[in-house]
C-alpha cells in the first residue's frame, strides 16, 4: 500500500503546472526594486490630485516611473516600453492617461489597464508597481 500511495503522490507533484504567465517575448525589462514615496502636496505631484493626469518620475525602475490618477485610484507603471530592448527612445512620454514610446513605431499604452492601445500584435503589457495611499502620500513599490 505504501508504494502505491508514494506513486500517487509523485504523479500528483509531477503533474502540477505552474501558475506563471511568463511570456518569453517579454523579457526586456529588469526586475528592479522600487520603493518610492510621493507627497501629493508638493507642486511637482499636484497634478495627480486631478483625474486624468499622469506624472513622470525619473531615476526609478528601468526608465523611470509613470504615476497616473483616475481621481479615485492611482496606478504606477515602469516608463520603459516592454516591447523594446531598453534604448534612448524606449521611454514612454506621458500624456494624460496614455503614453507613447519615443521610438519610430510609437507604441501607445493605456495607464489604467497597462495594455497597448490598438494592439498591433504586441504581447507585452506595461510593468506595474503597487501603489498604497496613506493620507496625502503615495508609496510606490514592488
C-alpha positions as CSV (number, residue, x, y, z in Angstrom):
1,X,0.0,0.0,0.0
2,X,2.9,2.4,0.8
3,X,4.4,2.1,-2.7
4,X,1.0,2.8,-4.3
5,X,0.5,5.9,-2.1
6,X,4.0,7.1,-2.9
7,X,3.5,6.6,-6.6
8,X,0.2,8.6,-6.5
9,X,2.0,11.4,-4.6
10,X,4.8,11.5,-7.1
11,X,2.4,11.6,-10.0
12,X,0.4,14.4,-8.4
13,X,3.5,16.5,-7.8
14,X,4.9,15.9,-11.3
15,X,1.6,16.8,-12.9
16,X,1.2,20.1,-11.2
17,X,1.6,23.0,-13.5
18,X,2.9,26.5,-12.6
19,X,0.6,29.4,-12.4
20,X,3.1,31.6,-14.2
21,X,2.2,33.6,-17.3
22,X,5.8,34.0,-18.3
23,X,5.9,35.1,-21.9
24,X,9.4,34.5,-23.3
25,X,9.0,37.6,-25.6
26,X,8.5,39.9,-22.6
27,X,11.9,39.9,-21.0
28,X,13.4,43.2,-21.9
29,X,12.8,44.8,-18.5
30,X,14.9,44.1,-15.4
31,X,13.2,43.3,-12.1
32,X,14.5,46.4,-10.3
33,X,13.4,47.0,-6.7
34,X,11.3,50.1,-6.3
35,X,10.3,51.8,-3.1
36,X,9.5,55.5,-3.6
37,X,7.2,57.9,-1.7
38,X,5.3,60.8,-3.3
39,X,3.9,63.7,-1.3
40,X,0.8,64.9,-3.2
41,X,1.1,68.3,-1.6
42,X,4.4,69.0,-3.4
43,X,4.0,71.1,-6.6
44,X,5.6,68.6,-8.9
45,X,3.0,66.0,-8.0
46,X,-0.1,68.3,-7.6
47,X,-1.5,67.2,-11.0
48,X,-2.1,63.8,-9.5
49,X,-4.9,65.2,-7.4
50,X,-7.0,65.7,-10.5
51,X,-8.5,62.9,-12.6
52,X,-6.9,62.0,-15.9
53,X,-3.4,63.2,-15.2
54,X,0.0,61.4,-15.0
55,X,3.4,62.3,-13.8
56,X,6.8,61.0,-14.9
57,X,9.3,60.2,-12.1
58,X,12.9,59.8,-13.4
59,X,15.7,57.6,-11.9
60,X,13.4,54.8,-10.7
61,X,12.7,51.5,-12.3
62,X,14.0,50.8,-15.7
63,X,13.4,54.1,-17.4
64,X,11.6,56.0,-14.7
65,X,8.1,55.5,-13.3
66,X,4.8,57.0,-14.5
67,X,2.1,57.5,-11.9
68,X,-1.5,58.1,-13.2
69,X,-4.6,59.2,-11.4
70,X,-8.2,58.4,-12.3
71,X,-9.5,60.6,-9.5
72,X,-10.3,57.5,-7.4
73,X,-7.3,55.2,-7.9
74,X,-3.6,55.7,-8.6
75,X,-1.6,53.4,-11.0
76,X,2.2,53.2,-11.3
77,X,4.0,51.8,-14.3
78,X,7.6,51.4,-15.4
79,X,8.2,54.0,-18.1
80,X,10.2,51.7,-20.3
81,X,8.3,50.2,-23.3
82,X,8.2,46.4,-22.6
83,X,8.1,45.6,-26.3
84,X,11.6,47.1,-26.9
85,X,15.0,46.5,-25.7
86,X,15.9,49.5,-23.5
87,X,17.4,52.3,-25.6
88,X,17.4,56.1,-25.7
89,X,14.0,56.1,-27.4
90,X,12.1,53.4,-25.4
91,X,11.0,55.6,-22.5
92,X,7.3,56.4,-22.6
93,X,6.2,60.0,-22.9
94,X,3.0,60.5,-20.8
95,X,0.0,62.5,-21.9
96,X,-3.0,62.2,-19.6
97,X,-3.9,58.5,-19.1
98,X,-1.9,57.4,-22.1
99,X,1.8,57.3,-23.0
100,X,3.7,56.9,-26.3
101,X,7.0,55.3,-26.9
102,X,9.6,57.7,-28.4
103,X,10.8,55.1,-30.9
104,X,9.7,55.1,-34.6
105,X,6.9,52.6,-34.0
106,X,5.2,54.9,-31.5
107,X,3.6,52.2,-29.3
108,X,0.8,53.8,-27.3
109,X,-0.2,52.4,-23.8
110,X,-3.1,53.0,-21.5
111,X,-2.1,53.9,-17.9
112,X,-5.2,52.5,-16.4
113,X,-5.0,49.0,-17.8
114,X,-1.3,48.9,-18.8
115,X,-2.2,47.5,-22.2
116,X,-1.1,48.7,-25.6
117,X,-3.7,50.7,-27.5
118,X,-4.7,49.3,-30.9
119,X,-2.7,46.1,-30.2
120,X,-0.6,45.6,-33.3
121,X,0.2,42.0,-32.4
122,X,2.4,43.1,-29.5
123,X,2.2,40.9,-26.5
124,X,3.8,42.7,-23.6
125,X,1.9,44.9,-21.2
126,X,3.5,47.6,-19.1
127,X,5.3,46.5,-15.9
128,X,3.2,47.7,-13.0
129,X,4.1,48.7,-9.5
130,X,1.9,48.6,-6.4
131,X,0.6,51.9,-5.0
132,X,-0.5,52.4,-1.4
133,X,-2.2,55.7,-0.5
134,X,-2.0,56.9,3.1
135,X,-3.4,60.4,3.7
136,X,-1.6,62.7,1.2
137,X,1.2,60.3,0.5
138,X,1.6,57.6,-2.2
139,X,4.0,54.7,-1.6
140,X,5.1,53.0,-4.9
141,X,6.8,49.7,-4.5
142,X,7.1,46.2,-5.9
